[in-house]
């Protein structure tokens, strides 16, 4: 409730509540008291909060005596307090679910060993329509497999559209072939809409420390992306042409600025210079000579050559529309 009130104070009234495990029980309990809430999603939630206490074993007595304890639930460690346990024991969800008066989506895996599938059945039966149930098949309680988490996210996103008044996403202005068009999306910050060849839409931004909102990579991260992608492609092309057993290539790129006097190989000695560090990983049954040759080929990447050489940037003002 405090979180909801805080969001309301910021003009961000919550309309969709999503809770996993005990968080699912929490949103079922709180939804009726949040006027702006229109839809609720539970993921692997218990139908009765005290269900989780059964998994605490001896830790439960430690919490009662010491006031808190670190417990293991589903392979992860959590610190639980005496107040938390008492709140759970006093909670009762059936009436809250029956009086929910919000659209409900229940997601649960039949193989969940922490919170059994019977909990999902109890929640679903206690709720009134509109309500939906989606099975998570082989997913474990924590949705530890990336594919399971992505599937759940996609289902929630598609389902929620029916119950939420979402503003239509503004379509980015297209760009002609051969042009990367960058348009300011947030005049108060730094977020930019990027359209490449009129086909690919991206976002650029700055970190929060620099006044951005971190909705996309920074300009230098885009530059590092270009170098890393070009390096990987160039190595793959060479290995493919040679018929070498390269099974996987990956490139880590980091960017830094250093004082020119600290760089022994720099042609200029003034100010700071840009340093891009590449870490190339090559997998496969490759000889030492093949690995060394592929590392040398990395320097043949066209983007590497562009960055290493002097480039000319011409700037002109667009004609007024």
C-alpha positions as CSV (number, residue, x, y, z in Angstrom):
1,X,0.0,0.0,0.0
2,X,2.8,2.4,0.8
3,X,4.4,1.7,-2.6
4,X,1.0,2.4,-4.3
5,X,0.6,5.7,-2.4
6,X,4.1,6.7,-3.3
7,X,3.5,6.0,-7.0
8,X,0.2,8.0,-6.8
9,X,2.1,10.9,-5.3
10,X,4.4,10.8,-8.4
11,X,1.4,10.8,-10.8
12,X,2.0,7.1,-11.6
13,X,-1.1,5.4,-10.3
14,X,-0.6,1.7,-10.5
15,X,-3.2,-0.1,-12.7
16,X,-1.5,-3.6,-13.0
17,X,-0.3,-5.6,-10.0
18,X,2.0,-8.5,-10.5
19,X,3.2,-10.8,-7.7
20,X,5.4,-13.9,-7.6
21,X,5.1,-16.5,-4.9
22,X,4.3,-14.7,-1.6
23,X,4.2,-11.5,-3.7
24,X,1.3,-13.0,-5.5
25,X,-0.5,-13.4,-2.2
26,X,0.3,-9.9,-1.3
27,X,-1.1,-8.4,-4.5
28,X,-4.3,-10.4,-4.1
29,X,-4.7,-9.0,-0.6
30,X,-3.8,-5.4,-1.5
31,X,-5.6,-5.0,-4.9
32,X,-9.0,-4.3,-3.3
33,X,-7.5,-1.4,-1.4
34,X,-5.9,0.2,-4.5
35,X,-8.6,2.0,-6.4
36,X,-6.5,2.5,-9.5
37,X,-5.8,-1.3,-9.9
38,X,-7.6,-2.8,-12.8
39,X,-5.8,-6.2,-13.2
40,X,-3.9,-8.6,-11.1
41,X,-1.4,-11.3,-12.0
42,X,-0.1,-14.0,-9.7
43,X,2.9,-16.3,-10.5
44,X,3.3,-19.5,-8.5
45,X,1.4,-17.9,-5.6
46,X,0.1,-19.7,-2.5
47,X,-3.6,-19.7,-1.9
48,X,-2.9,-19.3,1.8
49,X,0.1,-17.2,2.8
50,X,0.9,-19.5,5.8
51,X,1.7,-22.2,3.2
52,X,5.2,-20.9,3.0
53,X,5.7,-21.5,6.7
54,X,5.7,-25.2,6.1
55,X,9.0,-24.9,4.3
56,X,10.8,-23.1,7.1
57,X,11.3,-26.1,9.4
58,X,13.5,-25.3,12.3
59,X,14.1,-21.8,11.0
60,X,10.6,-20.9,12.1
61,X,11.4,-21.3,15.7
62,X,14.6,-19.4,15.3
63,X,12.7,-16.5,13.8
64,X,10.2,-16.5,16.7
65,X,13.0,-16.5,19.3
66,X,15.6,-14.3,17.6
67,X,13.4,-11.9,15.7
68,X,14.8,-12.9,12.3
69,X,16.7,-15.6,10.4
70,X,18.1,-16.3,7.0
71,X,16.1,-19.1,5.3
72,X,16.4,-21.0,2.1
73,X,13.4,-21.1,-0.2
74,X,13.6,-22.6,-3.6
75,X,17.4,-22.5,-3.6
76,X,17.7,-18.8,-2.6
77,X,18.4,-17.2,0.7
78,X,16.0,-14.7,2.3
79,X,16.0,-12.9,5.6
80,X,12.6,-13.2,7.3
81,X,11.5,-11.4,10.4
82,X,9.1,-12.2,13.3
83,X,6.7,-9.5,12.1
84,X,6.6,-11.0,8.6
85,X,5.7,-14.4,10.1
86,X,3.0,-12.9,12.3
87,X,1.5,-11.0,9.3
88,X,1.4,-14.3,7.3
89,X,-0.3,-16.2,10.1
90,X,-3.0,-13.5,10.4
91,X,-3.7,-13.2,6.7
92,X,-6.7,-14.8,5.0
93,X,-7.0,-14.6,1.3
94,X,-10.2,-16.4,0.3
95,X,-12.5,-13.5,1.0
96,X,-10.1,-11.0,-0.6
97,X,-10.0,-13.1,-3.8
98,X,-13.8,-13.5,-3.9
99,X,-14.2,-9.7,-3.6
100,X,-11.3,-8.8,-5.9
101,X,-13.4,-7.2,-8.6
102,X,-10.4,-7.0,-10.9
103,X,-9.3,-9.0,-13.9
104,X,-7.2,-11.9,-12.7
105,X,-4.5,-14.0,-14.4
106,X,-3.1,-17.0,-12.6
107,X,0.2,-18.5,-13.8
108,X,1.5,-21.7,-12.2
109,X,3.7,-24.6,-13.1
110,X,2.3,-28.1,-12.4
111,X,5.8,-29.3,-11.4
112,X,6.3,-26.5,-8.8
113,X,7.7,-28.3,-5.8
114,X,7.6,-25.2,-3.5
115,X,4.0,-24.1,-4.0
116,X,1.9,-26.9,-5.4
117,X,-0.4,-26.5,-8.4
118,X,-3.4,-27.0,-6.1
119,X,-2.8,-23.5,-4.8
120,X,-3.5,-22.1,-8.3
121,X,-6.7,-24.1,-8.5
122,X,-7.9,-22.7,-5.1
123,X,-7.1,-19.1,-6.2
124,X,-8.8,-19.6,-9.6
125,X,-12.0,-21.2,-8.1
126,X,-12.3,-18.5,-5.4
127,X,-12.1,-15.7,-7.9
128,X,-15.0,-14.4,-10.0
129,X,-14.8,-13.6,-13.7
130,X,-13.0,-12.2,-15.6
131,X,-10.2,-14.6,-14.7
132,X,-7.7,-16.7,-16.7
133,X,-5.3,-19.5,-16.0
134,X,-2.1,-20.3,-17.9
135,X,0.1,-23.3,-17.1
136,X,3.9,-22.8,-17.0
137,X,4.5,-26.5,-18.0
138,X,8.0,-27.5,-16.8
139,X,8.9,-24.3,-15.1
140,X,10.2,-24.4,-11.5
141,X,9.0,-22.2,-8.7
142,X,11.6,-19.4,-9.4
143,X,11.2,-19.6,-13.2
144,X,15.0,-20.0,-13.3
145,X,15.1,-20.9,-16.9
146,X,15.2,-17.8,-19.1
147,X,12.7,-19.3,-21.6
148,X,10.1,-19.8,-18.9
149,X,10.5,-16.3,-17.6
150,X,10.3,-14.8,-21.1
151,X,7.1,-16.9,-21.8
152,X,5.5,-15.6,-18.7
153,X,6.4,-12.0,-19.5
154,X,5.0,-12.3,-23.0
155,X,1.7,-13.9,-21.8
156,X,1.3,-11.2,-19.2
157,X,2.0,-8.4,-21.7
158,X,-0.6,-9.8,-24.2
159,X,-3.2,-10.4,-21.6
160,X,-2.9,-7.1,-19.8
161,X,-3.6,-5.1,-23.0
162,X,-7.2,-6.0,-22.8
163,X,-7.7,-4.5,-19.3
164,X,-5.4,-1.5,-19.4
165,X,-5.7,1.9,-21.1
166,X,-2.3,2.0,-22.6
167,X,-1.3,5.0,-24.7
168,X,-0.5,4.3,-28.3
169,X,3.2,4.1,-28.9
170,X,4.2,6.9,-31.2
171,X,5.6,5.6,-34.4
172,X,9.1,6.8,-35.0
173,X,9.7,8.9,-38.1
174,X,11.1,6.6,-40.8
175,X,14.5,7.1,-42.4
176,X,15.5,6.4,-46.0
177,X,17.8,3.5,-46.9
178,X,21.4,4.1,-46.0
179,X,20.5,6.7,-43.3
180,X,20.6,6.4,-39.5
181,X,18.1,8.9,-38.2
182,X,18.3,10.0,-34.6
183,X,15.4,12.0,-33.2
184,X,15.1,13.5,-29.7
185,X,12.5,11.6,-27.7
186,X,12.9,13.3,-24.3
187,X,13.7,17.1,-24.4
188,X,14.0,17.0,-20.6
189,X,16.5,14.2,-20.7
190,X,18.7,12.5,-23.3
191,X,16.6,9.7,-24.7
192,X,16.8,9.4,-28.5
193,X,14.8,7.4,-31.0
194,X,17.0,5.7,-33.6
195,X,15.8,4.4,-37.0
196,X,18.2,2.6,-39.2
197,X,17.4,2.2,-42.9
198,X,13.7,2.8,-42.1
199,X,13.6,-0.8,-40.7
200,X,15.3,-1.1,-37.3
201,X,14.1,0.9,-34.3
202,X,16.4,1.4,-31.3
203,X,16.8,3.8,-28.4
204,X,19.8,5.6,-27.2
205,X,20.2,7.3,-23.8
206,X,22.7,8.1,-21.0
207,X,23.1,6.6,-17.5
208,X,21.2,8.1,-14.7
209,X,24.4,9.6,-13.3
210,X,24.6,11.8,-16.3
211,X,21.0,12.9,-16.3
212,X,19.6,10.1,-18.5
213,X,17.0,7.5,-17.9
214,X,18.9,4.4,-19.1
215,X,16.3,3.3,-21.6
216,X,19.0,2.4,-24.2
217,X,22.7,2.1,-24.7
218,X,24.8,5.3,-24.5
219,X,26.5,6.6,-27.7
220,X,29.8,5.1,-26.8
221,X,28.1,1.8,-26.1
222,X,26.7,1.9,-29.6
223,X,30.2,2.6,-30.9
224,X,31.5,-0.4,-28.9
225,X,28.7,-2.5,-30.2
226,X,29.7,-1.7,-33.8
227,X,33.3,-2.7,-33.1
228,X,32.4,-5.9,-31.3
229,X,29.9,-7.0,-33.9
230,X,32.2,-6.2,-36.8
231,X,35.1,-8.1,-35.1
232,X,33.0,-11.2,-34.5
233,X,31.7,-11.2,-38.1
234,X,35.1,-10.7,-39.6
235,X,36.6,-13.6,-37.5
236,X,33.7,-15.9,-38.5
237,X,34.0,-15.0,-42.2
238,X,37.7,-15.9,-42.2
239,X,37.2,-19.1,-40.2
240,X,34.4,-20.2,-42.5
241,X,36.5,-19.5,-45.6
242,X,39.4,-21.5,-44.2
243,X,37.1,-24.3,-43.0
244,X,38.5,-24.1,-39.5
245,X,36.5,-25.7,-36.6
246,X,35.4,-22.5,-34.9
247,X,32.2,-23.3,-33.1
248,X,31.6,-20.0,-31.3
249,X,33.1,-16.5,-31.2
250,X,32.3,-13.7,-28.8
251,X,33.8,-10.3,-28.2
252,X,33.8,-8.2,-25.1
253,X,34.4,-4.5,-25.8
254,X,35.0,-1.8,-23.2
255,X,35.7,1.9,-23.7
256,X,37.9,4.2,-21.8
257,X,39.6,7.6,-22.1
258,X,43.3,7.9,-21.1
259,X,45.8,10.7,-21.1
260,X,47.8,10.6,-24.2
261,X,51.1,10.6,-22.3
262,X,50.1,7.3,-20.7
263,X,49.7,5.6,-24.1
264,X,53.0,4.3,-25.5
265,X,51.6,3.6,-29.0
266,X,49.7,6.8,-29.5
267,X,50.6,9.0,-32.4
268,X,49.3,12.1,-30.7
269,X,50.5,13.3,-27.3
270,X,47.9,15.9,-26.6
271,X,44.8,15.6,-24.4
272,X,43.1,12.3,-23.9
273,X,42.7,9.4,-26.4
274,X,40.0,6.8,-26.7
275,X,40.9,3.2,-25.9
276,X,38.7,0.3,-26.9
277,X,39.7,-3.0,-25.2
278,X,38.6,-6.2,-26.9
279,X,38.5,-9.6,-25.3
280,X,38.0,-12.2,-28.0
281,X,36.8,-15.7,-27.0
282,X,37.2,-18.5,-29.5
283,X,35.6,-21.9,-29.0
284,X,36.3,-25.0,-31.0
285,X,39.1,-27.5,-31.7
286,X,41.6,-24.9,-32.9
287,X,45.3,-25.1,-32.9
288,X,47.4,-22.3,-31.2
289,X,48.4,-21.1,-34.7
290,X,44.8,-20.9,-35.8
291,X,43.8,-19.0,-32.7
292,X,46.7,-16.5,-33.1
293,X,45.8,-16.0,-36.8
294,X,42.1,-15.3,-35.9
295,X,43.2,-12.8,-33.3
296,X,45.3,-11.0,-36.0
297,X,42.2,-11.1,-38.3
298,X,40.3,-9.1,-35.7
299,X,42.3,-6.0,-36.7
300,X,41.1,-6.4,-40.3
301,X,37.5,-5.6,-39.2
302,X,36.4,-2.5,-41.2
303,X,35.1,-0.7,-38.1
304,X,38.4,-1.3,-36.4
305,X,40.1,0.3,-39.4
306,X,37.7,3.2,-39.3
307,X,38.3,3.9,-35.7
308,X,42.1,3.4,-36.0
309,X,42.4,5.8,-39.0
310,X,41.5,9.4,-39.2
311,X,37.9,9.9,-40.2
312,X,36.2,13.0,-41.7
313,X,32.8,14.0,-40.3
314,X,30.9,16.6,-42.4
315,X,28.0,18.3,-40.8
316,X,25.3,20.4,-42.5
317,X,22.0,21.9,-41.4
318,X,18.8,20.2,-42.8
319,X,16.5,22.3,-45.0
320,X,13.5,23.6,-43.1
321,X,10.3,21.7,-43.8
